[in-house]
Amino acid sequence: MQRAKESGACRVSKFESNVDLFRELNVPFESQDHANEALRGFLDDVRAAREKHKIANVCTIVQIDMKTESGIVPGFSSGFLGDLTMQLPIAARYYGQCQAEHRQIIDRALSQGLKIGREE
């Protein structure tokens, strides 16, 4: 099947914020080993969901906190499953979407007359 040049947005493309769930999940892992174990399990579930729902290309970006001898540190992991020629376009599209959403938040704050980093 030939790929069309235009792209469309799926109707189910947004995740909703859940502050209570975030607070529940935002607990650092006891160690890097525990964080890696959780990440492996998560990615195994992503692989299984990809196959179950027949999603060809999947990009993951994960940030998890873990306890170390120096304190709590963030850990990051990213990966891609599918057609590697689509890896950069998919990541770039998401980056652009994040920029647009960030700009909307700033514009909304400015239009409401909120002070952002300035003194009067």
N, CA, C and O atoms as CSV, one atom per row, in Angstrom:
chain,resi,resn,atom,element,x,y,z
A,1,MET,N,N,0.843,-1.161,0.000
A,1,MET,CA,C,0.000,0.000,0.000
A,1,MET,C,C,0.900,1.239,0.000
A,1,MET,O,O,1.846,1.327,0.782
A,2,GLN,N,N,0.600,2.181,-0.872
A,2,GLN,CA,C,1.381,3.415,-0.956
A,2,GLN,C,C,0.923,4.391,0.126
A,2,GLN,O,O,-0.273,4.554,0.369
A,3,ARG,N,N,1.885,5.029,0.762
A,3,ARG,CA,C,1.587,5.960,1.847
A,3,ARG,C,C,1.230,7.325,1.272
A,3,ARG,O,O,1.942,7.850,0.416
A,4,ALA,N,N,0.119,7.901,1.747
A,4,ALA,CA,C,-0.279,9.244,1.326
A,4,ALA,C,C,0.684,10.265,1.918
A,4,ALA,O,O,1.272,10.029,2.973
A,5,LYS,N,N,0.846,11.394,1.245
A,5,LYS,CA,C,1.783,12.410,1.716
A,5,LYS,C,C,1.248,13.207,2.900
A,5,LYS,O,O,2.030,13.673,3.728
A,6,GLU,N,N,-0.068,13.372,2.997
A,6,GLU,CA,C,-0.609,14.126,4.121
A,6,GLU,C,C,-0.760,13.196,5.321
A,6,GLU,O,O,-0.756,11.972,5.192
A,7,SER,N,N,-0.890,13.808,6.476
A,7,SER,CA,C,-1.124,13.000,7.675
A,7,SER,C,C,-2.347,13.541,8.381
A,7,SER,O,O,-2.687,14.717,8.255
A,8,GLY,N,N,-2.993,12.682,9.115
A,8,GLY,CA,C,-4.181,13.087,9.847
A,8,GLY,C,C,-4.013,12.766,11.313
A,8,GLY,O,O,-3.239,11.882,11.681
A,9,ALA,N,N,-4.725,13.471,12.134
A,9,ALA,CA,C,-4.682,13.206,13.566
A,9,ALA,C,C,-5.790,12.222,13.910
A,9,ALA,O,O,-6.918,12.345,13.432
A,10,CYS,N,N,-5.463,11.265,14.728
A,10,CYS,CA,C,-6.482,10.347,15.225
A,10,CYS,C,C,-7.322,11.077,16.260
A,10,CYS,O,O,-6.833,11.974,16.946
A,11,ARG,N,N,-8.564,10.696,16.369
A,11,ARG,CA,C,-9.460,11.368,17.311
A,11,ARG,C,C,-9.082,11.071,18.770
A,11,ARG,O,O,-9.358,11.877,19.659
A,12,VAL,N,N,-8.467,9.940,19.009
A,12,VAL,CA,C,-8.083,9.567,20.369
A,12,VAL,C,C,-6.585,9.791,20.508
A,12,VAL,O,O,-5.813,8.834,20.558
A,13,SER,N,N,-6.176,11.048,20.570
A,13,SER,CA,C,-4.743,11.322,20.594
A,13,SER,C,C,-4.290,12.020,21.857
A,13,SER,O,O,-3.097,12.274,22.019
A,14,LYS,N,N,-5.198,12.334,22.749
A,14,LYS,CA,C,-4.838,13.072,23.954
A,14,LYS,C,C,-5.003,12.189,25.180
A,14,LYS,O,O,-5.946,11.404,25.285
A,15,PHE,N,N,-4.070,12.338,26.094
A,15,PHE,CA,C,-4.211,11.732,27.407
A,15,PHE,C,C,-4.738,12.815,28.324
A,15,PHE,O,O,-4.395,13.987,28.163
A,16,GLU,N,N,-5.556,12.444,29.271
A,16,GLU,CA,C,-6.070,13.422,30.219
A,16,GLU,C,C,-5.214,13.407,31.474
A,16,GLU,O,O,-4.741,12.356,31.907
A,17,SER,N,N,-5.022,14.578,32.048
A,17,SER,CA,C,-4.271,14.682,33.297
A,17,SER,C,C,-5.096,14.107,34.434
A,17,SER,O,O,-6.312,14.285,34.496
A,18,ASN,N,N,-4.412,13.419,35.328
A,18,ASN,CA,C,-5.040,12.895,36.530
A,18,ASN,C,C,-4.078,13.178,37.673
A,18,ASN,O,O,-3.160,12.400,37.931
A,19,VAL,N,N,-4.292,14.288,38.351
A,19,VAL,CA,C,-3.367,14.760,39.381
A,19,VAL,C,C,-3.227,13.742,40.507
A,19,VAL,O,O,-2.119,13.493,40.981
A,20,ASP,N,N,-4.338,13.152,40.937
A,20,ASP,CA,C,-4.275,12.183,42.030
A,20,ASP,C,C,-3.445,10.960,41.639
A,20,ASP,O,O,-2.628,10.483,42.426
A,21,LEU,N,N,-3.656,10.460,40.435
A,21,LEU,CA,C,-2.865,9.312,39.973
A,21,LEU,C,C,-1.395,9.682,39.842
A,21,LEU,O,O,-0.522,8.892,40.200
A,22,PHE,N,N,-1.114,10.880,39.332
A,22,PHE,CA,C,0.280,11.323,39.212
A,22,PHE,C,C,0.953,11.319,40.583
A,22,PHE,O,O,2.068,10.819,40.731
A,23,ARG,N,N,0.278,11.872,41.571
A,23,ARG,CA,C,0.846,11.918,42.929
A,23,ARG,C,C,1.117,10.509,43.455
A,23,ARG,O,O,2.132,10.264,44.107
A,24,GLU,N,N,0.204,9.596,43.167
A,24,GLU,CA,C,0.367,8.211,43.612
A,24,GLU,C,C,1.567,7.543,42.933
A,24,GLU,O,O,2.297,6.776,43.561
A,25,LEU,N,N,1.760,7.838,41.656
A,25,LEU,CA,C,2.830,7.199,40.889
A,25,LEU,C,C,4.171,7.905,41.042
A,25,LEU,O,O,5.217,7.309,40.784
A,26,ASN,N,N,4.152,9.154,41.452
A,26,ASN,CA,C,5.367,9.966,41.510
A,26,ASN,C,C,6.165,9.699,42.790
A,26,ASN,O,O,6.418,10.600,43.589
A,27,VAL,N,N,6.545,8.451,42.953
A,27,VAL,CA,C,7.337,8.016,44.098
A,27,VAL,C,C,8.624,7.401,43.545
A,27,VAL,O,O,8.569,6.516,42.692
A,28,PRO,N,N,9.769,7.860,44.020
A,28,PRO,CA,C,11.020,7.319,43.475
A,28,PRO,C,C,11.173,5.826,43.762
A,28,PRO,O,O,10.773,5.334,44.818
A,29,PHE,N,N,11.757,5.126,42.806
A,29,PHE,CA,C,12.062,3.714,43.014
A,29,PHE,C,C,13.194,3.616,44.032
A,29,PHE,O,O,14.035,4.510,44.121
A,30,GLU,N,N,13.210,2.542,44.789
A,30,GLU,CA,C,14.181,2.368,45.866
A,30,GLU,C,C,15.621,2.269,45.366
A,30,GLU,O,O,16.561,2.556,46.107
A,31,SER,N,N,15.790,1.863,44.107
A,31,SER,CA,C,17.141,1.726,43.552
A,31,SER,C,C,17.062,1.733,42.030
A,31,SER,O,O,15.981,1.652,41.447
A,32,GLN,N,N,18.218,1.829,41.409
A,32,GLN,CA,C,18.264,1.758,39.946
A,32,GLN,C,C,17.802,0.379,39.477
A,32,GLN,O,O,17.142,0.269,38.443
A,33,ASP,N,N,18.136,-0.663,40.216
A,33,ASP,CA,C,17.683,-2.012,39.844
A,33,ASP,C,C,16.169,-2.108,39.846
A,33,ASP,O,O,15.582,-2.691,38.934
A,34,HIS,N,N,15.524,-1.535,40.876
A,34,HIS,CA,C,14.055,-1.550,40.924
A,34,HIS,C,C,13.465,-0.737,39.762
A,34,HIS,O,O,12.469,-1.140,39.162
A,35,ALA,N,N,14.078,0.394,39.453
A,35,ALA,CA,C,13.601,1.226,38.334
A,35,ALA,C,C,13.743,0.467,37.020
A,35,ALA,O,O,12.831,0.483,36.192
A,36,ASN,N,N,14.880,-0.198,36.823
A,36,ASN,CA,C,15.092,-0.960,35.588
A,36,ASN,C,C,14.107,-2.113,35.468
A,36,ASN,O,O,13.617,-2.402,34.376
A,37,GLU,N,N,13.816,-2.768,36.573
A,37,GLU,CA,C,12.847,-3.870,36.568
A,37,GLU,C,C,11.458,-3.357,36.167
A,37,GLU,O,O,10.769,-3.981,35.360
A,38,ALA,N,N,11.058,-2.223,36.733
A,38,ALA,CA,C,9.755,-1.639,36.392
A,38,ALA,C,C,9.721,-1.225,34.927
A,38,ALA,O,O,8.726,-1.445,34.236
A,39,LEU,N,N,10.813,-0.623,34.455
A,39,LEU,CA,C,10.873,-0.184,33.066
A,39,LEU,C,C,10.803,-1.370,32.105
A,39,LEU,O,O,10.111,-1.308,31.089
A,40,ARG,N,N,11.524,-2.457,32.427
A,40,ARG,CA,C,11.453,-3.661,31.583
A,40,ARG,C,C,10.023,-4.181,31.500
A,40,ARG,O,O,9.542,-4.520,30.418
A,41,GLY,N,N,9.342,-4.243,32.652
A,41,GLY,CA,C,7.953,-4.709,32.660
A,41,GLY,C,C,7.044,-3.802,31.847
A,41,GLY,O,O,6.195,-4.276,31.092
A,42,PHE,N,N,7.226,-2.494,32.003
A,42,PHE,CA,C,6.426,-1.529,31.255
A,42,PHE,C,C,6.621,-1.715,29.746
A,42,PHE,O,O,5.652,-1.761,28.988
A,43,LEU,N,N,7.887,-1.821,29.319
A,43,LEU,CA,C,8.161,-1.958,27.890
A,43,LEU,C,C,7.670,-3.297,27.350
A,43,LEU,O,O,7.250,-3.376,26.195
A,44,ASP,N,N,7.716,-4.356,28.170
A,44,ASP,CA,C,7.124,-5.634,27.746
A,44,ASP,C,C,5.628,-5.462,27.507
A,44,ASP,O,O,5.085,-5.993,26.538
A,45,ASP,N,N,4.958,-4.714,28.399
A,45,ASP,CA,C,3.523,-4.453,28.232
A,45,ASP,C,C,3.258,-3.614,26.983
A,45,ASP,O,O,2.276,-3.849,26.278
A,46,VAL,N,N,4.125,-2.635,26.702
A,46,VAL,CA,C,3.975,-1.820,25.487
A,46,VAL,C,C,4.100,-2.705,24.246
A,46,VAL,O,O,3.301,-2.593,23.317
A,47,ARG,N,N,5.110,-3.589,24.235
A,47,ARG,CA,C,5.280,-4.493,23.084
A,47,ARG,C,C,4.037,-5.362,22.885
A,47,ARG,O,O,3.564,-5.529,21.761
A,48,ALA,N,N,3.518,-5.907,23.972
A,48,ALA,CA,C,2.331,-6.755,23.889
A,48,ALA,C,C,1.112,-5.957,23.406
A,48,ALA,O,O,0.340,-6.443,22.580
A,49,ALA,N,N,0.941,-4.730,23.924
A,49,ALA,CA,C,-0.182,-3.884,23.500
A,49,ALA,C,C,-0.050,-3.506,22.030
A,49,ALA,O,O,-1.047,-3.434,21.312
A,50,ARG,N,N,1.177,-3.267,21.583
A,50,ARG,CA,C,1.424,-2.935,20.171
A,50,ARG,C,C,0.920,-4.068,19.276
A,50,ARG,O,O,0.223,-3.833,18.289
A,51,GLU,N,N,1.281,-5.290,19.636
A,51,GLU,CA,C,0.851,-6.447,18.833
A,51,GLU,C,C,-0.659,-6.662,18.932
A,51,GLU,O,O,-1.324,-6.890,17.921
A,52,LYS,N,N,-1.194,-6.591,20.139
A,52,LYS,CA,C,-2.624,-6.822,20.354
A,52,LYS,C,C,-3.472,-5.851,19.540
A,52,LYS,O,O,-4.471,-6.242,18.937
A,53,HIS,N,N,-3.065,-4.574,19.528
A,53,HIS,CA,C,-3.872,-3.542,18.883
A,53,HIS,C,C,-3.393,-3.195,17.475
A,53,HIS,O,O,-3.915,-2.282,16.836
A,54,LYS,N,N,-2.384,-3.943,17.000
A,54,LYS,CA,C,-1.879,-3.809,15.629
A,54,LYS,C,C,-1.411,-2.383,15.317
A,54,LYS,O,O,-1.794,-1.803,14.301
A,55,ILE,N,N,-0.580,-1.830,16.204
A,55,ILE,CA,C,0.002,-0.505,16.018
A,55,ILE,C,C,1.425,-0.705,15.501
A,55,ILE,O,O,2.269,-1.252,16.210
A,56,ALA,N,N,1.694,-0.271,14.287
A,56,ALA,CA,C,2.985,-0.552,13.658
A,56,ALA,C,C,4.140,0.230,14.274
A,56,ALA,O,O,5.198,-0.342,14.537
A,57,ASN,N,N,3.956,1.508,14.505
A,57,ASN,CA,C,5.041,2.360,14.993
A,57,ASN,C,C,4.709,2.906,16.373
A,57,ASN,O,O,3.651,3.497,16.586
A,58,VAL,N,N,5.635,2.697,17.308
A,58,VAL,CA,C,5.435,3.151,18.683
A,58,VAL,C,C,6.725,3.793,19.172
A,58,VAL,O,O,7.806,3.213,19.071
A,59,CYS,N,N,6.588,4.996,19.702
A,59,CYS,CA,C,7.715,5.724,20.276
A,59,CYS,C,C,7.455,5.884,21.762
A,59,CYS,O,O,6.367,6.306,22.153
A,60,THR,N,N,8.437,5.553,22.603
A,60,THR,CA,C,8.267,5.715,24.042
A,60,THR,C,C,9.336,6.651,24.588
A,60,THR,O,O,10.494,6.612,24.171
A,61,ILE,N,N,8.928,7.484,25.519
A,61,ILE,CA,C,9.842,8.344,26.266
A,61,ILE,C,C,9.383,8.260,27.711
A,61,ILE,O,O,8.232,8.563,28.024
A,62,VAL,N,N,10.280,7.851,28.581
A,62,VAL,CA,C,9.914,7.600,29.963
A,62,VAL,C,C,10.896,8.309,30.889
A,62,VAL,O,O,12.104,8.295,30.656
A,63,GLN,N,N,10.366,8.928,31.939
A,63,GLN,CA,C,11.199,9.522,32.989
A,63,GLN,C,C,10.747,8.931,34.308
A,63,GLN,O,O,9.568,8.989,34.656
A,64,ILE,N,N,11.688,8.364,35.037
A,64,ILE,CA,C,11.389,7.788,36.343
A,64,ILE,C,C,12.442,8.252,37.341
A,64,ILE,O,O,13.618,8.384,37.002
A,65,ASP,N,N,12.013,8.496,38.561
A,65,ASP,CA,C,12.947,8.888,39.616
A,65,ASP,C,C,13.384,7.658,40.383
A,65,ASP,O,O,12.622,6.709,40.566
A,66,MET,N,N,14.641,7.698,40.830
A,66,MET,CA,C,15.165,6.578,41.620
A,66,MET,C,C,16.080,7.112,42.707
A,66,MET,O,O,16.699,8.166,42.563
A,67,LYS,N,N,16.150,6.370,43.784
A,67,LYS,CA,C,17.020,6.745,44.895
A,67,LYS,C,C,18.423,6.208,44.633
A,67,LYS,O,O,18.596,5.061,44.220
A,68,THR,N,N,19.419,7.054,44.879
A,68,THR,CA,C,20.816,6.641,44.787
A,68,THR,C,C,21.527,7.139,46.038
A,68,THR,O,O,20.919,7.790,46.888
A,69,GLU,N,N,22.800,6.834,46.145
A,69,GLU,CA,C,23.576,7.301,47.305
A,69,GLU,C,C,23.627,8.825,47.359
A,69,GLU,O,O,23.733,9.400,48.442
A,70,SER,N,N,23.553,9.487,46.199
A,70,SER,CA,C,23.607,10.953,46.176
A,70,SER,C,C,22.239,11.605,46.305
A,70,SER,O,O,22.147,12.833,46.313
A,71,GLY,N,N,21.187,10.823,46.404
A,71,GLY,CA,C,19.850,11.385,46.531
A,71,GLY,C,C,18.923,10.842,45.450
A,71,GLY,O,O,19.186,9.797,44.854
A,72,ILE,N,N,17.851,11.558,45.212
A,72,ILE,CA,C,16.880,11.155,44.183
A,72,ILE,C,C,17.322,11.747,42.852
A,72,ILE,O,O,17.537,12.953,42.735
A,73,VAL,N,N,17.454,10.884,41.853
A,73,VAL,CA,C,17.870,11.336,40.528
A,73,VAL,C,C,16.863,10.865,39.486
A,73,VAL,O,O,16.259,9.803,39.635
A,74,PRO,N,N,16.683,11.663,38.426
A,74,PRO,CA,C,15.778,11.237,37.351
A,74,PRO,C,C,16.490,10.261,36.414
A,74,PRO,O,O,17.681,10.398,36.135
A,75,GLY,N,N,15.748,9.297,35.947
A,75,GLY,CA,C,16.250,8.382,34.923
A,75,GLY,C,C,15.390,8.533,33.686
A,75,GLY,O,O,14.179,8.732,33.782
A,76,PHE,N,N,16.006,8.440,32.546
A,76,PHE,CA,C,15.289,8.611,31.282
A,76,PHE,C,C,15.526,7.402,30.388
A,76,PHE,O,O,16.607,6.814,30.399
A,77,SER,N,N,14.522,7.040,29.625
A,77,SER,CA,C,14.650,5.963,28.657
A,77,SER,C,C,13.755,6.286,27.472
A,77,SER,O,O,12.660,6.823,27.637
A,78,SER,N,N,14.219,5.962,26.296
A,78,SER,CA,C,13.386,6.154,25.105
A,78,SER,C,C,13.636,4.976,24.174
A,78,SER,O,O,14.677,4.321,24.228
A,79,GLY,N,N,12.666,4.732,23.336
A,79,GLY,CA,C,12.798,3.625,22.398
A,79,GLY,C,C,11.796,3.755,21.276
A,79,GLY,O,O,10.881,4.577,21.316
A,80,PHE,N,N,11.995,2.922,20.274
A,80,PHE,CA,C,11.104,2.950,19.118
A,80,PHE,C,C,10.912,1.532,18.618
A,80,PHE,O,O,11.868,0.763,18.522
A,81,LEU,N,N,9.674,1.187,18.301
A,81,LEU,CA,C,9.332,-0.103,17.706
A,81,LEU,C,C,8.652,0.171,16.373
A,81,LEU,O,O,7.689,0.934,16.311
A,82,GLY,N,N,9.146,-0.444,15.314
A,82,GLY,CA,C,8.506,-0.278,14.013
A,82,GLY,C,C,9.485,0.098,12.929
A,82,GLY,O,O,10.654,-0.285,12.968
A,83,ASP,N,N,9.000,0.851,11.959
A,83,ASP,CA,C,9.770,1.292,10.797
A,83,ASP,C,C,10.702,2.423,11.224
A,83,ASP,O,O,10.248,3.538,11.483
A,84,LEU,N,N,11.993,2.144,11.298
A,84,LEU,CA,C,12.952,3.127,11.800
A,84,LEU,C,C,12.998,4.411,10.966
A,84,LEU,O,O,13.450,5.444,11.460
A,85,THR,N,N,12.538,4.364,9.714
A,85,THR,CA,C,12.503,5.601,8.927
A,85,THR,C,C,11.426,6.553,9.440
A,85,THR,O,O,11.408,7.728,9.073
A,86,MET,N,N,10.535,6.053,10.280
A,86,MET,CA,C,9.474,6.886,10.857
A,86,MET,C,C,9.826,7.401,12.248
A,86,MET,O,O,9.085,8.206,12.812
A,87,GLN,N,N,10.943,6.951,12.809
A,87,GLN,CA,C,11.312,7.324,14.169
A,87,GLN,C,C,11.450,8.845,14.326
A,87,GLN,O,O,10.828,9.428,15.214
A,88,LEU,N,N,12.239,9.477,13.496
A,88,LEU,CA,C,12.449,10.923,13.603
A,88,LEU,C,C,11.176,11.722,13.281
A,88,LEU,O,O,10.854,12.652,14.020
A,89,PRO,N,N,10.440,11.395,12.206
A,89,PRO,CA,C,9.212,12.151,11.956
A,89,PRO,C,C,8.199,12.061,13.105
A,89,PRO,O,O,7.529,13.046,13.414
A,90,ILE,N,N,8.086,10.906,13.727
A,90,ILE,CA,C,7.133,10.755,14.833
A,90,ILE,C,C,7.596,11.560,16.039
A,90,ILE,O,O,6.797,12.258,16.663
A,91,ALA,N,N,8.883,11.468,16.371
A,91,ALA,CA,C,9.406,12.226,17.508
A,91,ALA,C,C,9.306,13.725,17.239
A,91,ALA,O,O,8.974,14.491,18.144
A,92,ALA,N,N,9.585,14.149,16.020
A,92,ALA,CA,C,9.510,15.572,15.676
A,92,ALA,C,C,8.070,16.074,15.762
A,92,ALA,O,O,7.830,17.194,16.211
A,93,ARG,N,N,7.123,15.261,15.339
A,93,ARG,CA,C,5.713,15.667,15.414
A,93,ARG,C,C,5.309,15.863,16.867
A,93,ARG,O,O,4.627,16.834,17.195
A,94,TYR,N,N,5.716,14.964,17.728
A,94,TYR,CA,C,5.370,15.094,19.137
A,94,TYR,C,C,6.048,16.319,19.755
A,94,TYR,O,O,5.433,17.036,20.544
A,95,TYR,N,N,7.288,16.554,19.406
A,95,TYR,CA,C,8.002,17.736,19.903
A,95,TYR,C,C,7.256,19.010,19.481
A,95,TYR,O,O,7.064,19.918,20.291
A,96,GLY,N,N,6.844,19.069,18.230
A,96,GLY,CA,C,6.090,20.226,17.741
A,96,GLY,C,C,4.759,20.386,18.462
A,96,GLY,O,O,4.349,21.504,18.773
A,97,GLN,N,N,4.089,19.280,18.725
A,97,GLN,CA,C,2.820,19.317,19.453
A,97,GLN,C,C,3.045,19.858,20.867
A,97,GLN,O,O,2.262,20.672,21.357
A,98,CYS,N,N,4.113,19.406,21.517
A,98,CYS,CA,C,4.424,19.894,22.872
A,98,CYS,C,C,4.713,21.392,22.859
A,98,CYS,O,O,4.266,22.123,23.743
A,99,GLN,N,N,5.457,21.844,21.859
A,99,GLN,CA,C,5.751,23.278,21.748
A,99,GLN,C,C,4.468,24.080,21.589
A,99,GLN,O,O,4.297,25.115,22.233
A,100,ALA,N,N,3.565,23.607,20.734
A,100,ALA,CA,C,2.304,24.322,20.498
A,100,ALA,C,C,1.461,24.376,21.773
A,100,ALA,O,O,0.891,25.418,22.097
A,101,GLU,N,N,1.381,23.252,22.499
A,101,GLU,CA,C,0.603,23.233,23.733
A,101,GLU,C,C,1.226,24.155,24.784
A,101,GLU,O,O,0.507,24.840,25.512
A,102,HIS,N,N,2.546,24.173,24.863
A,102,HIS,CA,C,3.248,25.054,25.796
A,102,HIS,C,C,2.964,26.513,25.458
A,102,HIS,O,O,2.711,27.330,26.343
A,103,ARG,N,N,3.009,26.828,24.173
A,103,ARG,CA,C,2.731,28.195,23.722
A,103,ARG,C,C,1.302,28.603,24.073
A,103,ARG,O,O,1.068,29.747,24.463
A,104,GLN,N,N,0.338,27.677,23.937
A,104,GLN,CA,C,-1.054,27.971,24.295
A,104,GLN,C,C,-1.185,28.302,25.782
A,104,GLN,O,O,-1.922,29.212,26.160
A,105,ILE,N,N,-0.471,27.561,26.611
A,105,ILE,CA,C,-0.519,27.814,28.057
A,105,ILE,C,C,0.028,29.207,28.362
A,105,ILE,O,O,-0.561,29.953,29.145
A,106,ILE,N,N,1.148,29.550,27.746
A,106,ILE,CA,C,1.749,30.869,27.956
A,106,ILE,C,C,0.825,31.966,27.443
A,106,ILE,O,O,0.605,32.965,28.128
A,107,ASP,N,N,0.282,31.786,26.241
A,107,ASP,CA,C,-0.621,32.793,25.678
A,107,ASP,C,C,-1.855,32.989,26.544
A,107,ASP,O,O,-2.305,34.117,26.742
A,108,ARG,N,N,-2.404,31.890,27.063
A,108,ARG,CA,C,-3.585,31.975,27.917
A,108,ARG,C,C,-3.251,32.746,29.196
A,108,ARG,O,O,-4.031,33.590,29.637
A,109,ALA,N,N,-2.099,32.456,29.786
A,109,ALA,CA,C,-1.691,33.157,31.005
A,109,ALA,C,C,-1.497,34.641,30.736
A,109,ALA,O,O,-1.934,35.482,31.522
A,110,LEU,N,N,-0.848,34.959,29.634
A,110,LEU,CA,C,-0.616,36.372,29.295
A,110,LEU,C,C,-1.928,37.098,29.015
A,110,LEU,O,O,-2.093,38.253,29.406
A,111,SER,N,N,-2.851,36.435,28.348
A,111,SER,CA,C,-4.130,37.075,28.016
A,111,SER,C,C,-4.974,37.311,29.271
A,111,SER,O,O,-5.834,38.192,29.282
A,112,GLN,N,N,-4.737,36.542,30.308
A,112,GLN,CA,C,-5.462,36.725,31.566
A,112,GLN,C,C,-4.746,37.710,32.483
A,112,GLN,O,O,-5.172,37.951,33.612
A,113,GLY,N,N,-3.656,38.271,31.980
A,113,GLY,CA,C,-2.940,39.288,32.750
A,113,GLY,C,C,-2.113,38.740,33.882
A,113,GLY,O,O,-1.785,39.469,34.819
A,114,LEU,N,N,-1.767,37.470,33.817
A,114,LEU,CA,C,-0.947,36.895,34.869
A,114,LEU,C,C,0.498,37.320,34.713
A,114,LEU,O,O,1.008,37.451,33.600
A,115,LYS,N,N,1.146,37.530,35.836
A,115,LYS,CA,C,2.567,37.919,35.816
A,115,LYS,C,C,3.405,36.648,35.670
A,115,LYS,O,O,3.277,35.716,36.463
A,116,ILE,N,N,4.240,36.623,34.673
A,116,ILE,CA,C,5.118,35.487,34.466
A,116,ILE,C,C,6.541,36.017,34.456
A,116,ILE,O,O,6.990,36.609,33.474
A,117,GLY,N,N,7.239,35.800,35.552
A,117,GLY,CA,C,8.645,36.165,35.615
A,117,GLY,C,C,8.929,37.653,35.481
A,117,GLY,O,O,9.998,38.026,35.000
A,118,ARG,N,N,8.012,38.504,35.889
A,118,ARG,CA,C,8.272,39.946,35.817
A,118,ARG,C,C,7.697,40.617,37.049
A,118,ARG,O,O,6.705,40.164,37.620
A,119,GLU,N,N,8.325,41.685,37.438
A,119,GLU,CA,C,7.833,42.433,38.595
A,119,GLU,C,C,7.219,43.739,38.101
A,119,GLU,O,O,7.650,44.307,37.097
A,120,GLU,N,N,6.228,44.190,38.812
A,120,GLU,CA,C,5.599,45.469,38.457
A,120,GLU,C,C,5.704,46.425,39.599
A,120,GLU,O,O,5.235,47.559,39.500
